[in-house]
Amino acid sequence: MNLLARRPTHRLLILADAVVAVLLALGATTDPEGLAVSTTSVLICWLLMVPVAVRRIWPMPAYYGALLLGPLLLTLQENRLMMVGVVALTIYPVSATQPVRRSAIALGLGLLVTGGALLASVMGAPRVNGWPDPVPVVGVAWLVVGASWSLGTAVRTRRVSAAREARMQAEKAVVDERLRIARELHDVVAHSLSMITVKAGVAAKVLDKHPEEGREALRAIEQIGRGSLVEMRQLLGALRSSDSAPESTPLPGLADLPSLARRAAEAGVQVDLSVSGAVPDSMGLSVYRIVQEAITNVVRHAAPARCRASVSVVDGLLKISVVDDGPGQRVLPGKAGGHGLAGMRERATMYGGAFEAGPLPGGGFGVQASWEIP
């Protein structure tokens, strides 16, 4: 009975089945031609309506109950329509909820029982146009029952397809979210560790001879570490939050690019930054992460070097370019360790854009990303 609480629509359908069952029973037991010839047949008529009323709650028991009571009623009164109608009504939820093989077995048994009962009820009837009267009677009954089974099977197939599609969408959403988290973790951790590694190397070299420069490098390491912890807390807070965004410092965007350039300069990479045009706030984080990862690669693989980083919006097209003059070697997507460039490509393609990265003919390395702004 827990199915009664499944959803309002289901409860209404069960109520409708009960109303239909009562109306069918009243029609059969108050027929003006006196089909209900005895108290026993009246009782069986009402019992036969129970499978109709509960067919959505217990499909299989209801169907087999109809197959048991239908022929019994047919032996007491010539109400063939009642038996065929009840069997057709009860086979529908069986085919709509059960595997095709099981419902096909139920259909075969139902056709056998109804056909045998109808043949027995019309034996000895006169022939019509050379054919026995039972032939069209049984044929119509089988057609009605088979049509009900086919309709239920079609409904079940559609439901299975919809459930499969929903499951695939859910799995895709999980994969997309996992990739998003991986990109964010990579960008935060890789950038910070690259900066910290460079500054730690500087501190180790100059701490004895130039203690002030060494202390400055250590202070930069502390500042970068604190900033990274803030971003990590934001990311973890977003993962834990189920209803709304957690209260925290806003995630980085275009306004944070100048501070990114200053940190890169402290690590030995001079960044010429240029930002023009209006970038939607919803895209600010992706733009920042692409520029951040491109500059991080320069710090990691090409420092000391200079690079030009530009973000522009012209005629609805957003363009990101980071070009450096250092050694033109990077780990490209598809090779071991190529998560950074792969992450930038994913961010660009997320908006239906294009991404290119590779060594430049005259030396250095270039990263280009672009997509249209709706």
C-alpha positions in Angstrom: 0.0 0.0 0.0 3.0 2.3 0.1 2.4 3.0 -3.6 -0.6 5.1 -2.5 1.8 7.7 -1.2 4.0 7.7 -4.3 2.6 10.9 -5.9 -0.8 12.7 -6.2 -1.3 11.6 -9.9 -0.8 7.9 -8.9 -3.4 8.2 -6.1 -5.9 9.8 -8.5 -5.4 7.0 -11.0 -6.0 4.4 -8.3 -9.2 6.2 -7.3 -10.3 6.3 -10.9 -9.7 2.5 -11.2 -11.9 2.0 -8.1 -14.7 4.2 -9.6 -14.5 2.3 -13.0 -14.7 -1.0 -11.1 -17.8 0.0 -9.2 -19.5 1.2 -12.4 -18.7 -2.0 -14.2 -20.0 -4.1 -11.4 -23.3 -2.1 -11.2 -23.7 -2.3 -15.0 -23.2 -6.1 -14.9 -25.5 -6.8 -11.9 -28.4 -4.5 -12.9 -28.6 -5.3 -16.6 -32.2 -5.1 -17.8 -31.8 -8.4 -19.7 -31.1 -10.1 -16.4 -27.6 -11.3 -17.0 -27.0 -11.5 -13.3 -29.1 -14.6 -12.9 -28.2 -15.5 -9.3 -26.7 -14.3 -6.1 -23.6 -16.3 -6.9 -23.0 -14.5 -10.2 -23.6 -11.1 -8.6 -21.0 -11.9 -5.9 -18.5 -13.0 -8.6 -19.2 -9.8 -10.6 -18.2 -7.8 -7.6 -15.2 -10.0 -6.8 -14.1 -9.6 -10.4 -14.0 -5.8 -10.0 -11.4 -6.1 -7.2 -8.5 -6.8 -9.7 -9.6 -3.7 -11.6 -9.6 -1.6 -8.5 -6.1 -2.7 -7.3 -4.4 -3.3 -10.7 -1.9 -0.5 -10.2 -1.1 -1.5 -6.7 -0.6 -5.3 -7.2 -0.4 -5.8 -11.0 0.5 -9.5 -11.2 -1.9 -10.7 -8.5 -4.7 -8.6 -9.9 -4.2 -10.0 -13.4 -4.1 -13.6 -12.4 -7.1 -13.0 -10.1 -9.0 -11.7 -13.2 -8.0 -14.8 -15.2 -9.3 -17.0 -12.4 -12.6 -15.1 -11.8 -13.4 -14.2 -15.4 -14.1 -17.7 -16.8 -16.0 -18.5 -13.6 -18.3 -15.6 -14.2 -18.7 -16.7 -17.9 -20.0 -20.1 -16.8 -22.8 -18.3 -14.8 -23.9 -15.6 -17.3 -23.3 -14.8 -20.9 -21.3 -11.6 -20.2 -18.3 -12.1 -22.5 -17.6 -8.4 -22.7 -17.1 -8.2 -18.9 -14.5 -10.9 -18.8 -12.6 -9.6 -21.8 -12.7 -6.0 -20.5 -11.4 -7.0 -17.1 -8.5 -9.1 -18.6 -7.6 -6.2 -20.9 -7.6 -3.7 -18.1 -5.5 -5.8 -15.8 -2.9 -6.8 -18.4 -2.0 -3.2 -19.0 -0.2 -2.5 -15.7 1.5 -5.8 -15.9 3.1 -4.9 -19.3 3.8 -1.4 -18.1 5.7 -2.4 -15.0 7.1 -5.9 -15.6 10.0 -7.0 -17.8 8.9 -7.9 -21.3 9.6 -11.6 -21.0 7.5 -11.9 -17.8 4.6 -9.8 -19.3 4.8 -11.8 -22.5 4.3 -15.0 -20.5 1.4 -13.4 -18.7 -0.1 -12.4 -22.1 0.2 -15.9 -23.5 -1.5 -17.4 -20.5 -4.2 -14.7 -20.7 -4.9 -15.4 -24.3 -5.1 -19.1 -23.7 -7.5 -18.7 -20.7 -9.8 -16.2 -22.4 -9.8 -18.0 -25.7 -10.6 -21.3 -24.0 -13.4 -19.7 -21.9 -14.9 -18.0 -24.9 -14.8 -21.2 -27.0 -16.5 -23.1 -24.3 -19.2 -20.5 -23.9 -20.2 -20.5 -27.6 -19.8 -24.2 -28.5 -22.7 -25.4 -30.5 -23.5 -21.9 -31.8 -24.6 -21.7 -35.5 -22.0 -21.0 -38.1 -21.8 -17.5 -39.7 -20.7 -17.4 -43.5 -19.1 -20.8 -43.1 -17.0 -19.9 -40.1 -17.7 -21.0 -36.6 -19.1 -18.2 -34.4 -16.3 -18.6 -31.8 -13.6 -17.6 -34.4 -14.6 -13.9 -34.6 -15.5 -13.8 -30.9 -12.1 -15.1 -29.8 -10.3 -13.1 -32.5 -11.8 -9.8 -31.2 -11.0 -10.7 -27.6 -7.4 -11.5 -28.4 -7.1 -8.3 -30.4 -8.4 -6.2 -27.4 -6.2 -8.0 -24.8 -3.1 -7.8 -27.2 -3.6 -4.1 -27.8 -3.8 -3.4 -24.1 -0.6 -5.3 -23.6 1.2 -3.5 -26.5 0.2 -0.1 -25.1 1.5 -1.0 -21.7 4.8 -2.3 -23.2 5.2 0.9 -25.1 4.7 3.0 -22.0 7.3 0.9 -20.1 9.8 1.2 -23.0 9.4 5.0 -22.9 9.8 5.1 -19.1 12.9 2.9 -19.3 14.4 5.2 -22.0 13.6 8.3 -20.0 15.2 6.8 -16.8 18.3 5.8 -18.8 18.6 9.3 -20.2 18.1 10.8 -16.7 20.8 8.4 -15.4 23.2 9.4 -18.2 22.6 13.0 -17.5 23.2 12.5 -13.8 26.4 10.6 -14.6 27.5 13.4 -16.9 26.8 16.0 -14.3 28.9 14.1 -11.8 31.8 13.9 -14.3 31.5 17.6 -15.2 31.5 18.5 -11.6 34.5 16.3 -10.9 36.4 18.0 -13.8 35.4 21.4 -12.5 36.7 20.6 -9.1 39.9 19.2 -10.5 40.4 22.3 -12.6 39.9 24.6 -9.6 42.2 22.6 -7.4 44.9 22.4 -10.1 44.8 26.1 -10.8 44.9 27.1 -7.1 47.5 24.6 -6.0 49.7 24.7 -9.1 49.9 28.4 -9.2 50.6 28.8 -5.5 53.2 26.1 -5.3 55.0 27.4 -8.4 55.2 30.9 -6.9 56.2 29.5 -3.5 58.9 27.3 -5.1 60.4 30.2 -6.9 60.4 32.5 -3.9 61.8 29.8 -1.7 64.6 29.3 -4.1 65.3 33.0 -4.1 65.3 33.1 -0.3 67.7 30.2 0.0 70.2 31.9 -2.3 70.2 35.4 -0.8 69.3 34.8 2.9 72.9 34.8 4.1 74.3 37.6 2.0 71.2 39.7 1.6 69.0 38.9 4.6 66.5 41.6 3.8 65.8 40.2 0.3 65.5 36.8 1.9 63.0 38.0 4.4 61.0 39.7 1.6 60.9 36.4 -0.2 59.7 34.6 2.9 57.0 37.3 3.4 55.9 36.8 -0.2 55.7 33.0 0.4 53.5 33.7 3.5 51.3 36.0 1.5 50.9 33.5 -1.3 50.2 30.7 1.1 47.5 32.7 2.9 45.8 33.6 -0.3 45.9 30.0 -1.5 44.3 28.9 1.8 41.5 31.5 1.3 40.8 30.1 -2.2 40.9 26.5 -0.9 38.4 27.4 1.8 36.1 29.0 -0.8 36.3 25.9 -3.0 35.6 23.5 -0.1 32.9 25.7 1.2 31.2 25.7 -2.3 31.4 21.9 -2.3 29.8 21.6 1.2 27.1 24.1 0.5 23.9 22.5 -0.7 21.4 25.4 -0.9 23.4 28.6 -1.5 26.8 29.9 -1.9 28.8 30.0 1.3 29.7 33.3 2.9 33.2 34.0 1.9 35.4 36.3 -0.1 34.3 36.4 -3.7 36.2 34.1 -6.1 38.8 35.8 -8.2 37.9 37.6 -11.4 39.2 40.2 -13.9 39.8 42.7 -11.1 42.4 40.4 -9.6 44.5 40.1 -12.7 46.8 43.1 -11.7 47.7 41.4 -8.4 48.4 38.2 -10.4 50.8 40.1 -12.6 52.5 41.6 -9.6 53.0 38.2 -8.0 54.4 36.9 -11.3 56.9 39.8 -11.4 58.1 38.8 -7.9 58.8 35.3 -9.4 60.8 36.7 -12.3 58.2 37.1 -15.0 57.3 40.6 -16.1 53.7 40.7 -17.3 52.4 43.4 -19.6 48.6 43.2 -18.8 45.9 44.6 -21.0 42.2 44.4 -20.4 39.6 46.0 -22.6 35.8 45.6 -23.1 33.1 44.3 -20.8 33.4 40.7 -19.7 30.3 39.2 -18.0 30.7 38.4 -14.3 29.7 34.8 -14.9 32.8 34.4 -17.1 35.2 36.3 -14.9 36.5 33.3 -13.0 37.2 31.3 -16.2 39.0 34.2 -17.8 41.1 34.6 -14.6 41.9 30.9 -14.4 43.1 30.7 -18.0 45.4 33.8 -17.6 46.5 32.4 -14.2 47.5 29.0 -15.6 49.2 30.5 -18.6 51.3 32.8 -16.4 52.0 29.9 -14.0 53.4 27.9 -16.9 55.7 30.8 -17.8 56.9 31.0 -14.1 57.4 27.3 -14.0 59.0 26.6 -17.3 60.5 29.9 -18.6 61.4 32.3 -15.8 63.0 34.8 -16.0 61.0 36.0 -19.0 58.5 38.6 -20.2 55.0 38.0 -21.4 52.0 39.9 -22.7 48.6 39.0 -21.3 45.6 40.5 -22.9 41.8 40.1 -22.4 39.6 41.9 -24.9 36.0 41.9 -26.0 35.3 43.1 -29.6 31.9 42.7 -31.3 30.8 40.1 -28.8 33.9 37.9 -29.1 36.0 37.5 -26.0 39.7 36.9 -26.7 42.4 35.8 -24.3 46.1 35.8 -25.2 49.2 35.1 -23.1 52.5 35.2 -25.1 56.0 34.9 -23.5 59.5 35.2 -24.9 61.0 32.3 -22.8 61.9 28.8 -24.0 59.0 27.5 -26.0 58.5 24.2 -24.3 55.4 23.2 -22.3 53.6 20.0 -21.5 50.9 19.8 -24.0 47.5 18.1 -23.5 47.7 14.3 -23.9 51.2 14.1 -22.5 52.1 13.2 -18.9 51.4 16.1 -16.6 49.4 18.1 -19.1 46.5 19.0 -16.8 47.1 22.7 -16.9 46.7 23.2 -20.7 43.9 20.6 -20.7 42.1 22.5 -18.0 42.4 25.8 -20.0 41.0 24.0 -23.1 38.1 22.7 -21.0 37.3 26.1 -19.8 37.2 27.5 -23.3 35.2 24.7 -24.8 32.7 25.0 -21.9 31.5 28.2 -23.6 31.7 26.6 -27.1 35.0 28.4 -27.8 38.4 27.6 -29.3 41.8 27.1 -27.6 45.3 26.9 -29.0 48.6 26.6 -27.3 52.1 25.9 -28.6 55.6 27.2 -29.3 55.9 30.3 -31.4 58.1 30.4 -34.6 60.3 33.2 -33.3 60.7 31.7 -29.8 58.5 31.7 -26.8 55.1 30.1 -26.1 51.6 31.3 -26.8 48.2 30.6 -25.4 45.1 31.7 -27.2 41.4 31.3 -26.2 38.3 32.8 -27.5 34.5 32.4 -27.4 31.4 34.4 -28.2 29.5 36.2 -25.5 25.7 35.6 -25.8 
